[in-house]
């Protein structure tokens, strides 16, 4: 793979910041639409909502988010075998922009087919997302040679872009919809997608060189003596096993983390004393703590990983740290529940919630960007985008499980729920530490920058 030497910024290739910008505006577009989707569907006023029941709207929302996490599997496969990542991103971006602008069409234009137009818009978004999502993350990995210890830091910076996008989206699209009606919110989302596309079209050649232009399967076949697709080697099979094992732990983490979104949201609304002097903090503000902490902590962690050099913990150990952080977050929630002492009329301190969100965010930063980075290190070249799709598939399963848990344990009471999740997270973390040596062996040196490890890979593949 040839790299474009257009210099570095903050110690990383400039291409990272190009992808950061592309992803920031794409996520802005996604979250802007997500923030207002259910509200638009259930709105019965003149503003032109569709007047669905909450039940109908939430069920559609569930199907939509499920498909958004599932289509990257197909999009990844198409990119690996036919289109290449760069073309997939452009086509995906164009389809998503069409989708957002279709949603933004005023009712006067689309009536009496408003609902049909709405479904057409969503379909464009789902297909476009499938082509876009797995490929942009894979290209971040392609900026770094095997064994480059800047990779985890790079994904942590990239992850910050996602969160800046989501932070801006709620504010901008939410305000636009409130002031100018729902269609204005969808319009903002459409413009966000256009920005993302323009950044990619104008600067990709300069800062990415030929990264992502040739389909991975073609690049891979060219490296083989036969010039054709080869069966997976033992090293590749071992590395795929690591991705599968880690996906299982990812499901445990997100099922707990997403649970918090629902439960802690209710907790902040009903059981938290949100008064500062005479000012009452809106419950919704607590939802912004997570992206806020990510934007502050991501650069710190990214530089910490690089500073640690050879002492940097391996991915399985970072995942274990994520599990312990999740448990610490729920320990704060257990503190809040104990402060109530079973009396649900008692309001607890805001500090418990802030602490919980802080620890959850640290956990997320030790798991989510590290996981993206790990997939790009371990996936065989010809399956790179497909495996990234599988990674997002694990998130889809976790979201589903989180919803199931959430709907079932209303009777248990907060203390039992919070402690249950904390204990599960600790057990998962300990398991990971016990498995970590086996997993590192299966990686066959994908995470080390030592030359002797590379020799070992060569002999294992020979």
Secondary structure, 3 states (H helix, E strand, C coil): CCCCCCCEECCEEHHHHHHHHHHHHHHHHHHHHHHHHHHHHHCCCCCCCCCCCHHHHHHHHHHHHHHHHHHHHHHHHHHHHHHCHHHHHHHHHHHHHHHHHHHHCCHHHHCCCHHHHHHHHHHHHHHHHHHHHHHHHHHHHHCCCCCCCCHHHHHHHHHHHHHHHHHHHHHHHHHHHHHHCHHHHHHHHHHHHHHHHHHHHHHHHHHHCCCCCCCHHHHHHHHCCCCCCCCCCHHHHHHHHHHHHHHHHHHHHHHHHHHHHHHHHHHHHHCECCEECCEECCHHHHHHHHHHHHHHHHHHHHHHHHHHHHHCCCHHHHHHHHHHHHHHHHHHHHHHHHHHCCCCCCCECHHHHHHHHHHHHHHHHHHHHHHHHHHHHHCCHHHHHHHHHHHHHHHHHHHHHHHHHHHHCCCCCHHHHHHHHHHHHHHHHHHHHHHHHHHHHHHCCCCCCCHHHHHHHHHHHC
